[in-house]
Amino acid sequence: MKSGDFENLIDGKMISEEILSELKIEISDFSKKSRPPKLTVLIVGEDPASQVYVGMKVKASSKCGIDSELIEMPGDIPEETLIERLKRLNDDDSVDGILVQLPLPDHINEQKVIETISPAKDVDGFHPYNLGRIISEKARFIPCTPKGIMELLSRYSVETEGKEIVIIGRSLIVGKPMAMLLSAKSSGANGTVTLCHSRTKNIPGIVSRADILIAAVGSPGLITGEMVREGVVVIDVGMNRVDDPKAKKGYHLEGDVDFSSVQPKASLITPVPRGVGPMTVAMLMKNTLQAAEWARGDGDDIQ
Ligand SMILES: NC(=O)c1ccc[n+]([C@@H]2O[C@H](COP(=O)([O-])OP(=O)(O)OC[C@H]3O[C@@H](n4cnc5c(N)ncnc54)[C@H](OP(=O)(O)O)[C@@H]3O)[C@@H](O)[C@H]2O)c1
């Protein structure tokens, strides 16, 4: 049986396609008044996974009417060259959104690069300015993966208010903003969040309390059926390449959740692939449209 055959599945692929169709109409209207939104994606080096992700972003852009530009830089470029390029893009009025595909080669300071991107064009939402606005509940750009998860919870009418929400993984791009969004004092949030990480003691005990469980670790099959309670809503962010000589590409993708043992106990569960991943790309498109709208004066000023 394929994961797509289960009734309790959260179909991120289908929802992301719905969102892209909705966006196509919005972007077409927007483009009539102005020019189409433009997203510039920079990739440094030839990491195969990064190439795939960048390809998906460029393809989604053309699907919904966003102009995209791909800038490919060699893996050995000096950090300063990348920084200078970003500064020029910050000053270029024809560019609405800038994204640097991560990870970067070891000789480049990722945080410095993130902080060089203008917060007004930071469609990944990783700049401290944008992360800070989430904490103050005045979010502008929300990182695409947590934003996509909020959208999935909303579209599947998952009640979060007063619920025990357990998030595993405290990265700046997934776990931490996710915790802030779900504990915000607002509808669609108001959850009681526990944020776990590699130093957390008794993860199984904490996970067993979860009404909603979000796993963003990078460890295949970490969460098993015996750890979760009946009726739990499970969001599996993990995207792990597992060697598989039988697969065409020599690997297959697995989440952080052991789907076969957790799915029967869950009320709703995202598969991997076709779960959170496509939502991340759809939210990037949403953020790019927002960047273009704000750049044309629809929203308060940011630098
Ligand atoms: N689907 C998507 O669109 C999407 C987007 C982004 C990421 N991902 C995937 O999501 C996963 C996490 O990504 P990330 O960027 O957030 O990863 P990350 O920066 O490596 O963070 C991993 C987090 O997991 C924690 N952790 C590691 N081992 C653990 C364990 N055994 N028990 C509990 N916590 C543990 C780490 O704790 P410490 O902080 O203590 O080190 C850290 O907080 C990866 O598989 C990634 O590929 C998917």
The ligand as an SDF file (V2000), in Angstrom:
LIG
                    3D

 48 52  0  0  0  0  0  0  0  0999 V2000
   10.2770   19.4550    4.0790 N   0  0  0  0  0  0  0  0  0  0  0  0
   10.9250   20.6120    3.9950 C   0  0  0  0  0  0  0  0  0  0  0  0
   10.5800   21.4900    3.2420 O   0  0  0  0  0  0  0  0  0  0  0  0
   12.0890   20.8150    4.8890 C   0  0  0  0  0  0  0  0  0  0  0  0
   12.5690   22.1070    5.1430 C   0  0  0  0  0  0  0  0  0  0  0  0
   13.6350   22.2620    6.0610 C   0  0  0  0  0  0  0  0  0  0  0  0
   14.1780   21.1250    6.6420 C   0  0  0  0  0  0  0  0  0  0  0  0
   13.7070   19.8740    6.3160 N   0  0  0  0  0  0  0  0  0  0  0  0
   14.2300   18.6760    6.9270 C   0  0  0  0  0  0  0  0  0  0  0  0
   13.8890   18.7140    8.3180 O   0  0  0  0  0  0  0  0  0  0  0  0
   14.9190   18.1130    9.0800 C   0  0  0  0  0  0  0  0  0  0  0  0
   15.4290   19.1210   10.0940 C   0  0  0  0  0  0  0  0  0  0  0  0
   15.9590   20.2360    9.4040 O   0  0  0  0  0  0  0  0  0  0  0  0
   16.6440   21.4620   10.1660 P   0  0  0  0  0  0  0  0  0  0  0  0
   17.2560   22.3340    9.1440 O   0  0  0  0  0  0  0  0  0  0  0  0
   15.6740   22.0270   11.1380 O   0  0  0  0  0  0  0  0  0  0  0  0
   17.8040   20.6450   10.9280 O   0  0  0  0  0  0  0  0  0  0  0  0
   18.9780   21.0850   11.9290 P   0  0  0  0  0  0  0  0  0  0  0  0
   19.2950   22.5260   11.7920 O   0  0  0  0  0  0  0  0  0  0  0  0
   20.0280   20.0700   11.7400 O   0  0  0  0  0  0  0  0  0  0  0  0
   18.2980   20.8740   13.3630 O   0  0  0  0  0  0  0  0  0  0  0  0
   17.9860   19.6000   13.8360 C   0  0  0  0  0  0  0  0  0  0  0  0
   17.4140   19.7140   15.2100 C   0  0  0  0  0  0  0  0  0  0  0  0
   17.1270   18.4000   15.6840 O   0  0  0  0  0  0  0  0  0  0  0  0
   17.6960   18.2220   16.9760 C   0  0  0  0  0  0  0  0  0  0  0  0
   18.0590   16.8160   17.1480 N   0  0  0  0  0  0  0  0  0  0  0  0
   19.0430   16.1310   16.5220 C   0  0  0  0  0  0  0  0  0  0  0  0
   19.0570   14.8500   16.9230 N   0  0  0  0  0  0  0  0  0  0  0  0
   18.0660   14.7290   17.8410 C   0  0  0  0  0  0  0  0  0  0  0  0
   17.5770   13.6730   18.6100 C   0  0  0  0  0  0  0  0  0  0  0  0
   18.1030   12.4430   18.5170 N   0  0  0  0  0  0  0  0  0  0  0  0
   16.5480   13.9010   19.4390 N   0  0  0  0  0  0  0  0  0  0  0  0
   15.9960   15.1340   19.5260 C   0  0  0  0  0  0  0  0  0  0  0  0
   16.3990   16.1820   18.8060 N   0  0  0  0  0  0  0  0  0  0  0  0
   17.4250   15.9860   17.9700 C   0  0  0  0  0  0  0  0  0  0  0  0
   18.8870   19.1360   17.0260 C   0  0  0  0  0  0  0  0  0  0  0  0
   19.1710   19.4260   18.3700 O   0  0  0  0  0  0  0  0  0  0  0  0
   20.3610   20.4480   18.8220 P   0  0  0  0  0  0  0  0  0  0  0  0
   19.8140   21.8200   18.5680 O   0  0  0  0  0  0  0  0  0  0  0  0
   20.5430   20.1550   20.2550 O   0  0  0  0  0  0  0  0  0  0  0  0
   21.5460   20.1240   17.9620 O   0  0  0  0  0  0  0  0  0  0  0  0
   18.3750   20.3360   16.2320 C   0  0  0  0  0  0  0  0  0  0  0  0
   17.6530   21.2210   17.0610 O   0  0  0  0  0  0  0  0  0  0  0  0
   15.9650   17.6320    8.0610 C   0  0  0  0  0  0  0  0  0  0  0  0
   15.6740   16.2990    7.6970 O   0  0  0  0  0  0  0  0  0  0  0  0
   15.7190   18.5410    6.8690 C   0  0  0  0  0  0  0  0  0  0  0  0
   16.1280   17.9600    5.6540 O   0  0  0  0  0  0  0  0  0  0  0  0
   12.6770   19.7170    5.4770 C   0  0  0  0  0  0  0  0  0  0  0  0
  1  2  1  0
  2  3  2  0
  2  4  1  0
  4  5  1  0
  4 48  2  0
  5  6  2  0
  6  7  1  0
  7  8  2  0
  8  9  1  0
  8 48  1  0
  9 10  1  0
  9 46  1  0
 10 11  1  0
 11 12  1  0
 11 44  1  0
 12 13  1  0
 13 14  1  0
 14 15  2  0
 14 16  1  0
 14 17  1  0
 17 18  1  0
 18 19  2  0
 18 20  1  0
 18 21  1  0
 21 22  1  0
 22 23  1  0
 23 24  1  0
 23 42  1  0
 24 25  1  0
 25 26  1  0
 25 36  1  0
 26 27  1  0
 26 35  1  0
 27 28  2  0
 28 29  1  0
 29 30  1  0
 29 35  2  0
 30 31  1  0
 30 32  2  0
 32 33  1  0
 33 34  2  0
 34 35  1  0
 36 37  1  0
 36 42  1  0
 37 38  1  0
 38 39  2  0
 38 40  1  0
 38 41  1  0
 42 43  1  0
 44 45  1  0
 44 46  1  0
 46 47  1  0
M  CHG  2   8   1  16  -1
M  END
$$$$
